[in-house]
Amino acid sequence: MSSQNTVTPSDKALQARRRFLREMAGAAGGACMLALGVGMVGREASAKPAMAIRPPGALAEPDFLSACVRCGLCVRDCPYDTLKLSELGDNVAVGTPYFTARDIPCEMCEDIPCVKACPTGALDRELTDIGEARMGLAVLIDHETCLNFLGLRCDVCYRVCPVIDQAITLELVHNPRSDRHAMLLPTVHSDACTGCGKCEKSCVLPESAIRVLPHKLAQGQSAEHYRKGWAEKEKAGGSLIGEQEQLPMRGLEDREYGDTRVTPDYQPAKPGGLDSGWKP
């Protein structure tokens, strides 16, 4: 045996130290990857569900996220495969149920099986009438492409609405472009819209002009100090400050108060005021 193949105690110590450093580096790398993954999941879990529509009966979002155990039973019992569990990258808290109306809207089952399947109450068991569900709110978000606003006749979103004439109505409005036709504009009423998404699913445009959004995004909030005069008047059974004298409008003395419609022979007044004669 030559002296070159002899392993000395110092060589063993050096090898052990190198092995220790490699293992430590590997463990540190694994910890970093784990921390990165936990961070991503955490961000997903805390991300605001910008477009996530929850199942019927879902509690307010913070309460829902606290109560939902990500069991998937509501998804399993949905007979139309409307619900799905969010995955990493969906920008929705990972593992929570939601649906995309444009893909598969809620069919509004009368027995609401998803609510019955929820073991924690994240989907409120007090919801027994699907007509009372408030999954989201339909919003006509694009007047420029909606066929009705272009003066064409399209009432698909209105026709497919399960709460027709309550959640969506068609409002008759004069068509100023043709001046001889009417426009039937779909109008959503928040007090009746369940957020099922059938209107969004059925929109004939490549990108739907009407969409269902979470109430947090779709709906404003009235100021507590603001009072509606007509509502207060109705509540009180009459005006609180007495009947007001309706003064005639200048130039419209021959019409009823509030009638400001333009007559066919109307000619706008010419610009008046001082003319200094200044020109650039």
Accessible surface in RSA format (square Angstrom, percent):
REM  Atomic radii and reference values for relative SASA: ProtOr
REM  Chains: A
REM  Algorithm: Lee & Richards
REM  Probe-radius: 1.40
REM  Slices: 20
REM RES _ NUM      All-atoms   Total-Side   Main-Chain    Non-polar    All polar
REM                ABS   REL    ABS   REL    ABS   REL    ABS   REL    ABS   REL
RES MET A   1   211.45 109.5 130.05  86.1  81.40 193.8 103.93  88.4 107.52 142.5
RES SER A   2    60.02  50.7  45.58  60.8  14.43  33.2  48.13 102.5  11.89  16.7
RES SER A   3   100.32  84.8  78.06 104.2  22.26  51.3  52.02 110.8  48.30  67.7
RES GLN A   4   168.78  94.4 133.35  97.5  35.43  84.4  46.22  98.4 122.56  93.0
RES ASN A   5   101.93  70.3  79.36  76.7  22.57  54.3  19.78  47.6  82.15  79.4
RES THR A   6    87.05  61.9  69.78  70.7  17.28  41.2  57.64  77.4  29.41  44.5
RES VAL A   7    82.77  54.5  61.70  55.9  21.06  50.8  62.02  53.9  20.74  56.3
RES THR A   8    55.48  39.5  53.87  54.6   1.61   3.8  53.39  71.7   2.09   3.2
RES PRO A   9   112.47  82.0 104.71  95.5   7.76  28.2 107.18  88.5   5.29  32.9
RES SER A  10    78.84  66.6  64.72  86.4  14.12  32.5  54.93 117.0  23.91  33.5
RES ASP A  11    57.28  40.1  56.73  56.5   0.55   1.3  11.15  26.3  46.12  46.0
RES LYS A  12   129.56  63.2 124.64  76.5   4.92  11.7  68.47  61.6  61.08  65.1
RES ALA A  13    53.43  49.1  42.14  65.0  11.30  25.7  50.51  71.1   2.93   7.8
RES LEU A  14    64.04  35.7  63.91  45.7   0.13   0.3  63.91  44.9   0.13   0.3
RES GLN A  15    98.84  55.3  95.73  70.0   3.11   7.4  27.59  58.7  71.25  54.0
RES ALA A  16    44.46  40.9  39.87  61.5   4.59  10.4  40.36  56.8   4.10  10.9
RES ARG A  17   131.33  55.1 125.76  64.1   5.57  13.3  54.88  75.0  76.45  46.3
RES ARG A  18   130.93  55.0 129.02  65.8   1.90   4.5  37.04  50.6  93.88  56.9
RES ARG A  19   122.43  51.4 122.43  62.4   0.00   0.0  36.62  50.0  85.81  52.0
RES PHE A  20   114.86  57.5 112.75  69.8   2.11   5.5 114.49  69.4   0.37   1.1
RES LEU A  21   106.54  59.3 101.98  73.0   4.56  11.5 102.45  71.9   4.09  11.0
RES ARG A  22   156.26  65.6 143.90  73.4  12.37  29.4  75.20 102.8  81.06  49.1
RES GLU A  23   108.73  62.4  96.19  72.8  12.54  29.9  45.98  88.9  62.75  51.2
RES MET A  24   101.63  52.6 100.19  66.3   1.43   3.4  78.27  66.5  23.36  30.9
RES ALA A  25    67.53  62.1  51.02  78.7  16.51  37.6  59.12  83.3   8.41  22.3
RES GLY A  26    49.65  61.2   0.00   N/A  49.65  61.2  39.24 107.7  10.41  23.3
RES ALA A  27    65.12  59.9  46.25  71.4  18.87  42.9  58.13  81.9   6.99  18.5
RES ALA A  28    56.31  51.8  48.07  74.2   8.24  18.7  55.48  78.1   0.83   2.2
RES GLY A  29    34.95  43.1   0.00   N/A  34.95  43.1  33.76  92.6   1.19   2.7
RES GLY A  30    41.55  51.2   0.00   N/A  41.55  51.2  34.44  94.5   7.11  15.9
RES ALA A  31    60.57  55.7  49.99  77.1  10.58  24.1  55.05  77.5   5.52  14.6
RES CYS A  32    85.74  64.9  76.68  85.5   9.06  21.3  28.37  71.9  57.37  61.9
RES MET A  33   133.11  68.9 126.24  83.6   6.87  16.3  98.63  83.9  34.48  45.7
RES LEU A  34   125.38  69.8 118.91  85.1   6.46  16.2 124.87  87.7   0.51   1.4
RES ALA A  35    66.28  60.9  51.12  78.9  15.16  34.5  58.30  82.1   7.98  21.1
RES LEU A  36   101.27  56.4  95.03  68.0   6.24  15.7 100.73  70.7   0.54   1.5
RES GLY A  37    30.47  37.6   0.00   N/A  30.47  37.6  30.09  82.6   0.38   0.9
RES VAL A  38    94.15  62.0  90.34  81.8   3.81   9.2  92.40  80.3   1.75   4.7
RES GLY A  39    27.96  34.5   0.00   N/A  27.96  34.5  26.64  73.1   1.32   3.0
RES MET A  40    76.05  39.4  74.76  49.5   1.29   3.1  56.24  47.8  19.81  26.2
RES VAL A  41    68.21  44.9  68.21  61.7   0.00   0.0  68.21  59.3   0.00   0.0
RES GLY A  42    34.80  42.9   0.00   N/A  34.80  42.9  31.67  86.9   3.13   7.0
RES ARG A  43   148.84  62.5 142.95  72.9   5.88  14.0  73.85 100.9  74.98  45.4
RES GLU A  44    27.70  15.9  26.26  19.9   1.44   3.4   4.80   9.3  22.90  18.7
RES ALA A  45    36.19  33.3  31.81  49.1   4.38  10.0  31.81  44.8   4.38  11.6
RES SER A  46    89.60  75.7  59.11  78.9  30.50  70.3  50.92 108.4  38.68  54.2
RES ALA A  47    27.82  25.6  15.36  23.7  12.46  28.3  25.21  35.5   2.61   6.9
RES LYS A  48   178.47  87.1 167.97 103.1  10.50  25.0 111.97 100.8  66.50  70.8
RES PRO A  49    23.44  17.1  19.93  18.2   3.51  12.8  20.30  16.8   3.14  19.5
RES ALA A  50    42.89  39.4  38.92  60.1   3.98   9.0  42.33  59.6   0.56   1.5
RES MET A  51   111.82  57.9  97.27  64.4  14.55  34.6  81.72  69.5  30.10  39.9
RES ALA A  52     5.60   5.1   0.00   0.0   5.60  12.7   1.27   1.8   4.33  11.5
RES ILE A  53     3.76   2.1   3.33   2.5   0.43   1.0   3.76   2.7   0.00   0.0
RES ARG A  54    15.28   6.4  14.52   7.4   0.76   1.8  13.97  19.1   1.31   0.8
RES PRO A  55     0.86   0.6   0.00   0.0   0.86   3.1   0.00   0.0   0.86   5.4
RES PRO A  56     5.91   4.3   5.91   5.4   0.00   0.0   5.91   4.9   0.00   0.0
RES GLY A  57    16.01  19.7   0.00   N/A  16.01  19.7  11.67  32.0   4.34   9.7
RES ALA A  58    31.73  29.2   5.93   9.1  25.80  58.7   5.93   8.3  25.80  68.4
RES LEU A  59    62.18  34.6  51.62  36.9  10.56  26.5  56.25  39.5   5.92  15.9
RES ALA A  60    67.70  62.2  46.93  72.4  20.77  47.2  59.04  83.1   8.66  22.9
RES GLU A  61    45.63  26.2  39.05  29.5   6.58  15.7  31.39  60.7  14.24  11.6
RES PRO A  62    96.35  70.2  87.75  80.0   8.60  31.2  94.15  77.7   2.20  13.7
RES ASP A  63    83.16  58.3  79.75  79.4   3.41   8.1  14.45  34.0  68.71  68.5
RES PHE A  64     0.94   0.5   0.94   0.6   0.00   0.0   0.94   0.6   0.00   0.0
RES LEU A  65    41.41  23.1  33.20  23.7   8.21  20.6  33.48  23.5   7.93  21.3
RES SER A  66   101.05  85.4  62.27  83.1  38.77  89.3  41.24  87.8  59.81  83.8
RES ALA A  67    26.15  24.0  15.99  24.7  10.16  23.1  24.34  34.3   1.81   4.8
RES CYS A  68    16.34  12.4   9.76  10.9   6.58  15.5   1.22   3.1  15.11  16.3
RES VAL A  69    89.06  58.6  62.46  56.5  26.60  64.1  68.98  59.9  20.08  54.5
RES ARG A  70    80.76  33.9  62.30  31.8  18.45  43.9  32.60  44.6  48.16  29.2
RES CYS A  71    63.18  47.8  28.64  31.9  34.54  81.2  28.97  73.4  34.21  36.9
RES GLY A  72    11.89  14.7   0.00   N/A  11.89  14.7   4.43  12.1   7.47  16.7
RES LEU A  73    55.59  31.0  55.59  39.8   0.00   0.0  55.59  39.0   0.00   0.0
RES CYS A  74     9.56   7.2   8.95  10.0   0.62   1.4   0.26   0.6   9.31  10.0
RES VAL A  75    35.76  23.5  30.44  27.6   5.32  12.8  30.44  26.4   5.32  14.4
RES ARG A  76   165.08  69.3 133.26  67.9  31.82  75.8  75.30 102.9  89.78  54.4
RES ASP A  77    49.87  34.9  36.24  36.1  13.64  32.2  12.51  29.4  37.37  37.3
RES CYS A  78    16.17  12.2  10.71  11.9   5.45  12.8   0.89   2.3  15.27  16.5
RES PRO A  79    83.82  61.1  44.85  40.9  38.97 141.6  57.28  47.3  26.54 165.0
RES TYR A  80   113.57  53.0 100.62  57.2  12.95  33.7  58.35  43.9  55.21  68.1
RES ASP A  81   107.38  75.2  97.52  97.1   9.85  23.3  23.47  55.2  83.91  83.7
RES THR A  82     9.02   6.4   3.74   3.8   5.28  12.6   3.07   4.1   5.95   9.0
RES LEU A  83    10.66   5.9   4.70   3.4   5.97  15.0   4.70   3.3   5.97  16.1
RES LYS A  84    86.26  42.1  85.19  52.3   1.07   2.5  52.58  47.3  33.68  35.9
RES LEU A  85    61.29  34.1  49.81  35.6  11.48  28.9  49.81  35.0  11.48  30.9
RES SER A  86     3.70   3.1   0.00   0.0   3.70   8.5   0.00   0.0   3.70   5.2
RES GLU A  87   121.97  70.0 119.58  90.5   2.39   5.7  36.06  69.7  85.92  70.1
RES LEU A  88    91.91  51.2  65.99  47.2  25.91  65.1  66.06  46.4  25.84  69.5
RES GLY A  89    62.45  77.0   0.00   N/A  62.45  77.0  31.92  87.6  30.53  68.4
RES ASP A  90    57.25  40.1  37.61  37.4  19.64  46.4   6.84  16.1  50.42  50.3
RES ASN A  91    78.82  54.4  77.03  74.4   1.79   4.3  25.94  62.4  52.88  51.1
RES VAL A  92     6.52   4.3   6.52   5.9   0.00   0.0   6.52   5.7   0.00   0.0
RES ALA A  93     1.23   1.1   0.72   1.1   0.51   1.1   0.72   1.0   0.51   1.3
RES VAL A  94    44.01  29.0  36.40  33.0   7.61  18.3  36.40  31.6   7.61  20.6
RES GLY A  95    13.78  17.0   0.00   N/A  13.78  17.0  13.78  37.8   0.00   0.0
RES THR A  96     0.00   0.0   0.00   0.0   0.00   0.0   0.00   0.0   0.00   0.0
RES PRO A  97     4.34   3.2   4.34   4.0   0.00   0.0   4.34   3.6   0.00   0.0
RES TYR A  98    21.09   9.8  21.09  12.0   0.00   0.0  10.76   8.1  10.33  12.7
RES PHE A  99     0.95   0.5   0.51   0.3   0.44   1.1   0.51   0.3   0.44   1.3
RES THR A 100    51.05  36.3  45.02  45.6   6.03  14.4  38.44  51.6  12.61  19.1
RES ALA A 101     4.03   3.7   1.30   2.0   2.74   6.2   1.30   1.8   2.74   7.3
RES ARG A 102    66.00  27.7  61.16  31.2   4.83  11.5  38.68  52.9  27.32  16.6
RES ASP A 103    82.93  58.1  70.84  70.5  12.09  28.6  26.51  62.4  56.42  56.3
RES ILE A 104    69.55  39.6  68.75  51.2   0.80   1.9  69.20  49.8   0.34   0.9
RES PRO A 105    10.82   7.9  10.82   9.9   0.00   0.0  10.82   8.9   0.00   0.0
RES CYS A 106    13.65  10.3  13.17  14.7   0.48   1.1   1.46   3.7  12.19  13.1
RES GLU A 107    67.22  38.6  49.09  37.1  18.13  43.2   5.05   9.8  62.18  50.8
RES MET A 108    23.54  12.2  14.14   9.4   9.40  22.4  14.14  12.0   9.40  12.5
RES CYS A 109    30.18  22.8  19.15  21.4  11.03  25.9  15.19  38.5  14.99  16.2
RES GLU A 110   155.35  89.2 138.14 104.5  17.22  41.0  53.12 102.7 102.23  83.5
RES ASP A 111    82.41  57.7  71.11  70.8  11.30  26.7  33.64  79.2  48.78  48.6
RES ILE A 112     5.90   3.4   5.06   3.8   0.84   2.0   5.90   4.3   0.00   0.0
RES PRO A 113    26.94  19.6  24.96  22.8   1.97   7.2  26.37  21.8   0.57   3.5
RES CYS A 114    10.03   7.6  10.03  11.2   0.00   0.0   1.03   2.6   9.00   9.7
RES VAL A 115     4.59   3.0   4.59   4.2   0.00   0.0   4.59   4.0   0.00   0.0
RES LYS A 116   149.81  73.1 120.18  73.7  29.63  70.5  86.86  78.2  62.95  67.0
RES ALA A 117    16.34  15.0   0.28   0.4  16.07  36.6  10.45  14.7   5.90  15.6
RES CYS A 118    11.35   8.6   8.18   9.1   3.17   7.5   2.10   5.3   9.25  10.0
RES PRO A 119    71.58  52.2  40.96  37.3  30.62 111.3  49.34  40.7  22.24 138.2
RES THR A 120    54.93  39.1  23.78  24.1  31.15  74.2  29.55  39.7  25.38  38.4
RES GLY A 121    17.00  21.0   0.00   N/A  17.00  21.0  11.06  30.4   5.94  13.3
RES ALA A 122     2.05   1.9   2.05   3.2   0.00   0.0   2.05   2.9   0.00   0.0
RES LEU A 123     2.38   1.3   2.38   1.7   0.00   0.0   2.38   1.7   0.00   0.0
RES ASP A 124    53.16  37.2  51.46  51.2   1.71   4.0   8.14  19.2  45.02  44.9
RES ARG A 125   131.19  55.1 114.82  58.5  16.38  39.0  56.81  77.6  74.39  45.1
RES GLU A 126   147.58  84.7 126.70  95.9  20.88  49.7  47.65  92.2  99.93  81.6
RES LEU A 127    25.33  14.1  15.99  11.4   9.33  23.5  20.51  14.4   4.81  12.9
RES THR A 128   112.14  79.8  89.21  90.4  22.93  54.7  64.93  87.2  47.21  71.4
RES ASP A 129    77.01  53.9  72.19  71.9   4.82  11.4  28.07  66.1  48.94  48.8
RES ILE A 130    17.55  10.0  16.71  12.4   0.84   2.0  16.71  12.0   0.84   2.3
RES GLY A 131    29.18  36.0   0.00   N/A  29.18  36.0  19.74  54.2   9.44  21.1
RES GLU A 132   109.61  62.9  97.02  73.4  12.59  30.0  30.50  59.0  79.10  64.6
RES ALA A 133     1.81   1.7   0.00   0.0   1.81   4.1   1.81   2.5   0.00   0.0
RES ARG A 134    90.16  37.9  66.13  33.7  24.02  57.2  40.61  55.5  49.55  30.0
RES MET A 135    13.83   7.2   0.12   0.1  13.71  32.6   4.45   3.8   9.38  12.4
RES GLY A 136     0.03   0.0   0.00   N/A   0.03   0.0   0.03   0.1   0.00   0.0
RES LEU A 137    11.60   6.5  11.60   8.3   0.00   0.0  11.60   8.1   0.00   0.0
RES ALA A 138     4.04   3.7   1.89   2.9   2.15   4.9   1.89   2.7   2.15   5.7
RES VAL A 139    39.57  26.0  37.20  33.7   2.37   5.7  39.57  34.4   0.00   0.0
RES LEU A 140    28.07  15.6  14.08  10.1  13.99  35.2  14.08   9.9  13.99  37.6
RES ILE A 141    79.00  45.0  43.29  32.2  35.71  86.1  49.18  35.4  29.82  80.9
RES ASP A 142    47.35  33.2  44.95  44.7   2.40   5.7  13.86  32.6  33.49  33.4
RES HIS A 143    95.65  52.3  87.20  60.6   8.45  21.6  58.03  59.8  37.62  43.8
RES GLU A 144   148.77  85.4 131.12  99.2  17.65  42.0  51.29  99.2  97.48  79.6
RES THR A 145    60.20  42.8  55.82  56.6   4.38  10.4  56.89  76.4   3.31   5.0
RES CYS A 146     9.12   6.9   8.01   8.9   1.12   2.6   1.12   2.8   8.01   8.6
RES LEU A 147    48.07  26.8  45.70  32.7   2.37   5.9  45.70  32.1   2.37   6.4
RES ASN A 148     3.45   2.4   3.43   3.3   0.02   0.0   0.00   0.0   3.45   3.3
RES PHE A 149    54.25  27.1  35.94  22.3  18.32  47.7  35.94  21.8  18.32  52.4
RES LEU A 150    81.92  45.6  72.28  51.7   9.64  24.2  77.53  54.4   4.40  11.8
RES GLY A 151    21.82  26.9   0.00   N/A  21.82  26.9   0.57   1.6  21.26  47.6
RES LEU A 152    99.91  55.6  92.26  66.0   7.65  19.2  95.46  67.0   4.45  12.0
RES ARG A 153   159.69  67.0 128.83  65.7  30.85  73.5  61.53  84.1  98.16  59.5
RES CYS A 154    23.48  17.8  17.85  19.9   5.63  13.2   7.71  19.5  15.77  17.0
RES ASP A 155    25.55  17.9  25.15  25.0   0.40   0.9   0.15   0.3  25.41  25.3
RES VAL A 156    46.15  30.4  44.55  40.3   1.59   3.8  46.15  40.1   0.00   0.0
RES CYS A 157    13.82  10.5  12.55  14.0   1.28   3.0   2.46   6.2  11.36  12.3
RES TYR A 158    22.13  10.3  22.13  12.6   0.00   0.0   2.79   2.1  19.34  23.8
RES ARG A 159   141.87  59.6 120.67  61.5  21.21  50.5  43.98  60.1  97.89  59.3
RES VAL A 160    52.18  34.3  37.02  33.5  15.17  36.5  44.82  38.9   7.36  20.0
RES CYS A 161    13.33  10.1   7.30   8.1   6.03  14.2   1.38   3.5  11.95  12.9
RES PRO A 162    63.27  46.1  21.83  19.9  41.44 150.6  34.12  28.2  29.15 181.2
RES VAL A 163    28.29  18.6  24.86  22.5   3.43   8.3  28.29  24.6   0.00   0.0
RES ILE A 164    64.15  36.5  57.39  42.8   6.76  16.3  57.39  41.3   6.76  18.3
RES ASP A 165    86.11  60.3  68.90  68.6  17.21  40.7  25.36  59.7  60.74  60.6
RES GLN A 166   112.39  62.8 102.34  74.8  10.05  23.9  29.47  62.7  82.92  62.9
RES ALA A 167     2.65   2.4   2.65   4.1   0.00   0.0   2.65   3.7   0.00   0.0
RES ILE A 168     3.49   2.0   3.49   2.6   0.00   0.0   3.49   2.5   0.00   0.0
RES THR A 169    26.58  18.9  26.58  26.9   0.00   0.0  26.58  35.7   0.00   0.0
RES LEU A 170    39.17  21.8  14.64  10.5  24.53  61.7  14.64  10.3  24.53  66.0
RES GLU A 171    74.02  42.5  73.33  55.5   0.69   1.6  24.09  46.6  49.93  40.8
RES LEU A 172   132.30  73.7 102.79  73.5  29.51  74.2 102.79  72.2  29.51  79.4
RES VAL A 173    59.78  39.3  55.10  49.9   4.68  11.3  59.78  51.9   0.00   0.0
RES HIS A 174   103.13  56.4  88.38  61.4  14.75  37.7  70.37  72.5  32.75  38.1
RES ASN A 175     4.30   3.0   4.30   4.2   0.00   0.0   0.00   0.0   4.30   4.2
RES PRO A 176   100.10  73.0  77.92  71.0  22.18  80.6  80.07  66.1  20.03 124.5
RES ARG A 177   179.45  75.3 144.47  73.6  34.98  83.3  83.85 114.6  95.60  57.9
RES SER A 178    30.71  25.9  13.22  17.6  17.49  40.3  21.09  44.9   9.62  13.5
RES ASP A 179   101.35  71.0  85.41  85.0  15.94  37.7  23.29  54.8  78.06  77.8
RES ARG A 180   198.06  83.2 160.19  81.7  37.86  90.1  55.78  76.2 142.28  86.2
RES HIS A 181   106.84  58.4  98.27  68.3   8.57  21.9  73.24  75.5  33.60  39.1
RES ALA A 182    51.43  47.3  30.31  46.8  21.12  48.0  30.35  42.7  21.08  55.8
RES MET A 183    22.35  11.6  20.66  13.7   1.69   4.0  18.62  15.8   3.72   4.9
RES LEU A 184    39.28  21.9  36.63  26.2   2.65   6.7  36.63  25.7   2.65   7.1
RES LEU A 185    21.81  12.1  21.81  15.6   0.00   0.0  21.81  15.3   0.00   0.0
RES PRO A 186     7.48   5.4   1.24   1.1   6.24  22.7   1.24   1.0   6.24  38.8
RES THR A 187    49.96  35.5  46.76  47.4   3.20   7.6  40.99  55.1   8.97  13.6
RES VAL A 188    35.25  23.2  11.18  10.1  24.08  58.0  11.18   9.7  24.08  65.3
RES HIS A 189    63.00  34.4  59.17  41.1   3.83   9.8  39.85  41.1  23.14  26.9
RES SER A 190    44.30  37.4  34.31  45.8   9.99  23.0   9.33  19.9  34.97  49.0
RES ASP A 191   116.71  81.8  91.98  91.5  24.73  58.5  49.14 115.7  67.57  67.4
RES ALA A 192    16.47  15.1  12.04  18.6   4.44  10.1  15.39  21.7   1.08   2.9
RES CYS A 193     7.60   5.7   7.36   8.2   0.24   0.6   0.24   0.6   7.36   7.9
RES THR A 194     4.26   3.0   1.88   1.9   2.39   5.7   0.00   0.0   4.26   6.4
RES GLY A 195     1.21   1.5   0.00   N/A   1.21   1.5   0.48   1.3   0.73   1.6
RES CYS A 196     9.32   7.0   8.33   9.3   0.99   2.3   0.00   0.0   9.32  10.0
RES GLY A 197     1.32   1.6   0.00   N/A   1.32   1.6   0.00   0.0   1.32   3.0
RES LYS A 198    42.46  20.7  41.92  25.7   0.54   1.3  22.42  20.2  20.03  21.3
RES CYS A 199     8.99   6.8   7.88   8.8   1.11   2.6   1.08   2.7   7.91   8.5
RES GLU A 200    17.79  10.2  17.79  13.5   0.00   0.0   0.00   0.0  17.79  14.5
RES LYS A 201    95.27  46.5  83.48  51.2  11.79  28.1  45.59  41.0  49.68  52.9
RES SER A 202    33.80  28.6  18.74  25.0  15.05  34.7  13.58  28.9  20.22  28.3
RES CYS A 203    21.21  16.0  11.19  12.5  10.02  23.5   3.66   9.3  17.54  18.9
RES VAL A 204    85.72  56.4  50.88  46.1  34.84  83.9  59.06  51.3  26.65  72.3
RES LEU A 205    28.18  15.7  25.82  18.5   2.35   5.9  25.92  18.2   2.25   6.1
RES PRO A 206   127.87  93.2  97.18  88.6  30.69 111.6 110.17  91.0  17.70 110.0
RES GLU A 207   125.11  71.8 118.60  89.7   6.51  15.5  53.42 103.3  71.69  58.5
RES SER A 208     5.35   4.5   1.25   1.7   4.10   9.4   1.25   2.7   4.10   5.7
RES ALA A 209     2.98   2.7   2.50   3.9   0.48   1.1   2.98   4.2   0.00   0.0
RES ILE A 210     2.30   1.3   2.30   1.7   0.00   0.0   2.30   1.7   0.00   0.0
RES ARG A 211    66.55  27.9  66.55  33.9   0.00   0.0   6.02   8.2  60.53  36.7
RES VAL A 212     5.02   3.3   0.42   0.4   4.60  11.1   0.42   0.4   4.60  12.5
RES LEU A 213    27.68  15.4  27.68  19.8   0.00   0.0  27.68  19.4   0.00   0.0
RES PRO A 214    20.69  15.1  19.00  17.3   1.69   6.1  20.69  17.1   0.00   0.0
RES HIS A 215    54.15  29.6  48.29  33.6   5.86  15.0  44.96  46.3   9.19  10.7
RES LYS A 216   189.70  92.5 162.05  99.4  27.65  65.8 111.40 100.3  78.30  83.4
RES LEU A 217   101.86  56.7  70.23  50.2  31.63  79.5  72.46  50.9  29.40  79.1
RES ALA A 218    26.20  24.1   0.00   0.0  26.20  59.6   3.23   4.6  22.97  60.9
RES GLN A 219    81.68  45.7  61.33  44.8  20.35  48.5  23.39  49.8  58.29  44.2
RES GLY A 220    71.42  88.1   0.00   N/A  71.42  88.1  42.95 117.9  28.47  63.8
RES GLN A 221   172.77  96.6 132.49  96.8  40.27  95.9  48.40 103.0 124.37  94.3
RES SER A 222    87.37  73.8  64.42  86.0  22.95  52.9  40.23  85.7  47.13  66.0
RES ALA A 223    47.64  43.8  29.23  45.1  18.41  41.9  38.71  54.5   8.93  23.6
RES GLU A 224   155.87  89.5 137.64 104.1  18.23  43.4  62.63 121.1  93.24  76.1
RES HIS A 225   153.25  83.8 128.13  89.1  25.12  64.2  97.14 100.1  56.11  65.3
RES TYR A 226   140.86  65.8 126.79  72.1  14.07  36.6  84.46  63.5  56.40  69.5
RES ARG A 227   151.26  63.5 130.40  66.5  20.85  49.7  48.02  65.6 103.23  62.6
RES LYS A 228    98.21  47.9  94.10  57.7   4.11   9.8  40.79  36.7  57.42  61.2
RES GLY A 229    49.85  61.5   0.00   N/A  49.85  61.5  39.84 109.3  10.01  22.4
RES TRP A 230   178.95  71.8 169.26  81.9   9.69  22.8 152.67  81.4  26.29  42.6
RES ALA A 231    38.77  35.6  33.51  51.7   5.26  12.0  35.82  50.4   2.95   7.8
RES GLU A 232    42.47  24.4  41.45  31.4   1.02   2.4  12.47  24.1  29.99  24.5
RES LYS A 233   100.40  49.0  98.76  60.6   1.65   3.9  51.55  46.4  48.86  52.0
RES GLU A 234   145.43  83.5 123.12  93.1  22.31  53.1  51.74 100.1  93.68  76.5
RES LYS A 235   160.93  78.5 124.24  76.2  36.69  87.4  95.08  85.6  65.86  70.1
RES ALA A 236    57.80  53.1  17.20  26.5  40.60  92.4  28.18  39.7  29.62  78.5
RES GLY A 237    72.13  89.0   0.00   N/A  72.13  89.0  35.94  98.6  36.19  81.1
RES GLY A 238    26.09  32.2   0.00   N/A  26.09  32.2  24.98  68.5   1.11   2.5
RES SER A 239    38.60  32.6  15.01  20.0  23.59  54.3   9.50  20.2  29.10  40.8
RES LEU A 240   129.37  72.0  92.27  66.0  37.09  93.2  96.33  67.7  33.04  88.9
RES ILE A 241   137.51  78.3 109.80  81.8  27.71  66.8 119.44  86.0  18.07  49.0
RES GLY A 242    38.43  47.4   0.00   N/A  38.43  47.4  34.56  94.8   3.88   8.7
RES GLU A 243   149.67  85.9 119.90  90.7  29.76  70.9  66.56 128.7  83.11  67.9
RES GLN A 244   101.42  56.7  84.57  61.8  16.84  40.1  41.60  88.5  59.82  45.4
RES GLU A 245   148.17  85.1 116.80  88.4  31.37  74.7  50.58  97.8  97.60  79.7
RES GLN A 246   105.09  58.8  81.69  59.7  23.40  55.7  34.63  73.7  70.46  53.4
RES LEU A 247   119.25  66.4 113.47  81.2   5.79  14.5 113.47  79.7   5.79  15.6
RES PRO A 248    94.75  69.1  68.07  62.1  26.68  97.0  76.98  63.6  17.77 110.5
RES MET A 249    85.54  44.3  77.72  51.4   7.82  18.6  73.85  62.8  11.69  15.5
RES ARG A 250   230.79  96.9 200.79 102.4  30.00  71.4  80.15 109.5 150.64  91.3
RES GLY A 251    59.52  73.4   0.00   N/A  59.52  73.4  35.17  96.5  24.36  54.6
RES LEU A 252    45.96  25.6  42.60  30.5   3.36   8.4  42.60  29.9   3.36   9.0
RES GLU A 253   106.93  61.4  82.74  62.6  24.19  57.6  49.56  95.9  57.37  46.8
RES ASP A 254   132.33  92.7  89.75  89.3  42.59 100.7  52.51 123.6  79.82  79.6
RES ARG A 255    61.27  25.7  37.67  19.2  23.60  56.2  20.79  28.4  40.48  24.5
RES GLU A 256   148.34  85.2 135.63 102.6  12.71  30.3  56.59 109.5  91.74  74.9
RES TYR A 257   140.98  65.8 105.05  59.8  35.93  93.5  67.87  51.0  73.11  90.1
RES GLY A 258    50.79  62.6   0.00   N/A  50.79  62.6  27.01  74.1  23.78  53.3
RES ASP A 259    36.61  25.6  27.55  27.4   9.06  21.4  16.93  39.8  19.68  19.6
RES THR A 260    78.87  56.1  61.89  62.7  16.98  40.5  30.19  40.5  48.69  73.6
RES ARG A 261   182.80  76.8 173.30  88.3   9.51  22.6  82.43 112.6 100.38  60.8
RES VAL A 262   106.97  70.4  76.43  69.2  30.54  73.6  79.94  69.5  27.03  73.3
RES THR A 263    56.43  40.1  50.87  51.6   5.56  13.3  42.53  57.1  13.90  21.0
RES PRO A 264   147.59 107.6 105.28  96.0  42.31 153.8 119.08  98.3  28.50 177.1
RES ASP A 265   114.63  80.3  93.89  93.5  20.73  49.0  48.93 115.2  65.70  65.5
RES TYR A 266   121.21  56.6 103.88  59.1  17.32  45.1  75.61  56.8  45.60  56.2
RES GLN A 267   145.40  81.3 127.03  92.8  18.37  43.7  51.17 108.9  94.23  71.5
RES PRO A 268    92.80  67.6  80.73  73.6  12.07  43.9  80.91  66.8  11.89  73.9
RES ALA A 269    97.27  89.4  64.34  99.3  32.93  74.9  73.82 104.0  23.45  62.1
RES LYS A 270   184.77  90.1 164.22 100.8  20.56  48.9 108.90  98.0  75.87  80.8
RES PRO A 271   137.81 100.4 102.75  93.7  35.06 127.4 115.00  94.9  22.82 141.8
RES GLY A 272    72.98  90.0   0.00   N/A  72.98  90.0  37.35 102.5  35.62  79.8
RES GLY A 273    76.97  94.9   0.00   N/A  76.97  94.9  40.05 109.9  36.92  82.7
RES LEU A 274   189.13 105.3 155.61 111.3  33.52  84.3 157.42 110.6  31.70  85.3
RES ASP A 275   131.68  92.2  96.97  96.5  34.70  82.1  37.72  88.8  93.96  93.7
RES SER A 276   106.80  90.3  61.24  81.7  45.56 105.0  56.57 120.5  50.23  70.4
RES GLY A 277    51.16  63.1   0.00   N/A  51.16  63.1  31.85  87.4  19.31  43.2
RES TRP A 278   188.17  75.5 161.66  78.2  26.51  62.2 143.14  76.3  45.03  73.0
RES LYS A 279   171.29  83.6 150.88  92.6  20.42  48.6  93.46  84.1  77.84  82.9
RES PRO A 280   151.13 110.1  89.50  81.6  61.63 224.0 120.14  99.2  30.99 192.6
END  Absolute sums over single chains surface
CHAIN  1 A    19628.6      15387.8       4240.8      11315.1       8313.4
END  Absolute sums over all chains
TOTAL         19628.6      15387.8       4240.8      11315.1       8313.4
